[in-house]
Amino acid sequence: GKRVVTKSGQPRFELVHQPWNGESEVLGAGSPVDIVKGADGRIWIYAGRELVSASTHTASKIVRFPIEEPNAVEVVWERTTVGLDNAQISDDGTKMAACFPWPNGAVANLENGSLKKMGHGCWTSMSPGSNPVPWLFDGRHRNITLFLPGENKRQININSAPGINGYEV
């Protein structure tokens, strides 16, 4: 897909077909976040809508819709603003890892609306699979903390890796 900013300043995004012949199809307003194939085989597009700030890429609402029905929009999150840069949806569509908003890294339960804070940082992400492991990059840009099942955490220092020499990553 591609993201286009309209003359009004509001973004919209489009589906670019492969092989690309220069044509595209508008899928909706907002900014795309993730694509998830549901258990029913449908492809769901998740998008941030009602952008609060274009400079921080933050939206006040996350919606989803089937790729073949862009007008069948469902709101999945509007409790807090969401940083869209690294927001990810779990494979089953029930969780979202993101900043709610930056620097508050957390995992949202999209079924019941709960929010579990991981800490302050950025580049919030989550592993793929049926039991996703969320992680958060610390504010100093030197460590990643994995949030493992059973309230276990594992911090991995990445700025001591060869070639980084202790610098910010």
C-alpha positions as CSV (number, residue, x, y, z in Angstrom):
1,G,0.0,0.0,0.0
2,K,0.9,3.6,0.0
3,R,0.1,6.6,2.1
4,V,-1.1,9.8,0.5
5,V,-1.7,13.2,2.1
6,T,-4.7,14.9,0.5
7,K,-5.0,18.6,-0.2
8,S,-6.9,19.0,3.0
9,G,-3.9,17.7,4.9
10,Q,-5.8,14.5,6.0
11,P,-4.0,11.3,5.0
12,R,-5.6,8.4,3.1
13,F,-4.1,5.2,2.0
14,E,-4.3,3.1,-1.1
15,L,-3.8,-0.4,-2.3
16,V,-1.2,-0.8,-5.0
17,H,-1.8,-4.0,-7.1
18,Q,1.1,-6.2,-8.2
19,P,2.5,-6.0,-10.7
20,W,2.2,-2.2,-10.3
21,N,0.9,-0.5,-13.5
22,G,0.6,2.9,-11.9
23,E,-3.0,2.4,-10.7
24,S,-4.2,2.2,-7.1
25,E,-7.4,1.8,-5.2
26,V,-8.3,4.1,-2.2
27,L,-8.9,1.9,0.9
28,G,-9.7,4.6,3.4
29,A,-8.9,7.6,5.4
30,G,-6.2,7.6,8.0
31,S,-2.9,5.8,8.2
32,P,-2.5,2.0,7.7
33,V,-1.2,0.1,10.8
34,D,-1.3,-3.6,10.1
35,I,-2.8,-6.4,8.0
36,V,-4.1,-9.5,9.7
37,K,-5.5,-12.7,8.1
38,G,-8.4,-13.7,10.4
39,A,-9.3,-17.3,11.3
40,D,-12.1,-17.1,8.8
41,G,-9.6,-16.4,6.0
42,R,-10.6,-12.7,5.6
43,I,-7.8,-10.1,5.3
44,W,-8.3,-7.3,7.8
45,I,-6.8,-3.9,7.4
46,Y,-6.1,-2.0,10.7
47,A,-5.7,1.8,10.4
48,G,-5.3,4.9,12.6
49,R,-8.0,7.4,12.1
50,E,-8.5,11.0,13.4
51,L,-4.9,11.9,13.4
52,V,-4.1,14.0,16.4
53,S,-0.6,15.0,15.2
54,A,0.9,14.3,11.8
55,S,4.4,15.1,13.1
56,T,4.2,12.4,15.8
57,H,2.0,10.1,13.7
58,T,-0.6,9.7,16.5
59,A,-4.2,8.9,16.1
60,S,-7.2,8.9,18.5
61,K,-8.9,5.9,16.9
62,I,-7.9,2.5,15.5
63,V,-10.3,0.9,13.1
64,R,-10.4,-2.3,11.1
65,F,-12.2,-3.5,7.9
66,P,-12.0,-6.4,5.5
67,I,-9.8,-5.6,2.5
68,E,-12.7,-6.4,0.1
69,E,-15.1,-4.1,2.1
70,P,-13.4,-0.9,3.0
71,N,-16.7,0.7,4.1
72,A,-17.4,-2.1,6.7
73,V,-15.4,-0.3,9.4
74,E,-15.3,-1.4,13.0
75,V,-13.7,0.7,15.8
76,V,-11.3,-1.5,17.8
77,W,-9.6,1.1,20.0
78,E,-10.5,4.7,21.0
79,R,-9.7,4.7,24.7
80,T,-6.3,6.6,24.3
81,T,-4.3,8.1,21.5
82,V,-2.0,5.6,19.8
83,G,1.4,6.1,18.2
84,L,1.1,4.5,14.8
85,D,4.8,4.1,13.9
86,N,5.3,0.7,15.5
87,A,1.8,-0.4,16.4
88,Q,1.3,-4.1,15.7
89,I,-1.8,-6.3,15.9
90,S,-1.5,-9.9,17.1
91,D,-2.1,-12.7,14.6
92,D,-5.6,-13.4,16.1
93,G,-6.6,-9.7,16.1
94,T,-7.1,-9.6,19.9
95,K,-4.1,-7.5,21.0
96,M,-2.2,-4.5,19.9
97,A,1.3,-3.4,21.0
98,A,2.0,0.3,20.6
99,C,2.7,3.5,22.4
100,F,-0.5,4.8,24.1
101,P,0.8,7.5,23.4
102,W,4.6,7.9,23.3
103,P,6.5,7.2,25.6
104,N,3.9,4.8,27.2
105,G,4.6,1.4,25.7
106,A,1.8,-1.0,26.4
107,V,-0.3,-3.9,25.1
108,A,-4.1,-3.3,24.5
109,N,-6.6,-6.1,24.7
110,L,-8.9,-5.2,21.7
111,E,-11.6,-7.5,23.0
112,N,-12.2,-6.0,26.5
113,G,-10.5,-2.6,26.1
114,S,-7.9,-3.2,28.9
115,L,-4.4,-1.7,28.6
116,K,-1.3,-3.3,30.2
117,K,1.6,-0.8,30.5
118,M,5.1,-2.2,29.9
119,G,7.0,1.0,30.6
120,H,8.4,4.2,29.0
121,G,10.2,3.8,25.7
122,C,9.6,3.5,22.0
123,W,9.6,1.1,19.1
124,T,7.1,-1.1,20.9
125,S,6.6,-4.3,19.0
126,M,5.4,-7.9,19.3
127,S,6.5,-11.2,17.9
128,P,4.2,-13.0,15.4
129,G,2.3,-16.2,16.3
130,S,-0.5,-17.3,18.6
131,N,1.3,-16.3,21.8
132,P,2.9,-13.0,20.9
133,V,5.8,-11.7,23.0
134,P,5.7,-7.8,23.2
135,W,8.9,-5.8,23.7
136,L,9.9,-2.2,24.3
137,F,13.0,-0.3,23.4
138,D,14.1,1.7,26.4
139,G,14.2,5.5,26.4
140,R,18.0,5.6,26.3
141,H,18.0,3.5,23.1
142,R,20.4,0.9,24.5
143,N,18.2,-2.0,25.7
144,I,15.2,-4.0,24.6
145,T,12.9,-5.6,27.3
146,L,10.9,-8.7,26.3
147,F,7.7,-9.2,28.3
148,L,7.5,-13.0,28.5
149,P,4.5,-15.1,29.7
150,G,3.9,-15.3,33.4
151,E,5.0,-11.7,34.2
152,N,8.6,-12.5,33.3
153,K,10.8,-9.9,31.7
154,R,14.1,-10.2,30.0
155,Q,16.3,-7.2,29.2
156,I,18.7,-7.5,26.3
157,N,21.5,-5.0,26.0
158,I,22.0,-4.2,22.3
159,N,24.4,-1.3,22.3
160,S,27.2,-3.6,23.4
161,A,26.9,-5.6,20.2
162,P,29.9,-5.7,17.9
163,G,30.1,-2.5,15.9
164,I,27.9,-0.4,18.1
165,N,30.6,0.2,20.7
166,G,28.2,1.4,23.5
167,Y,26.6,4.1,21.4
168,E,22.8,4.8,21.3
169,V,21.1,2.6,18.8
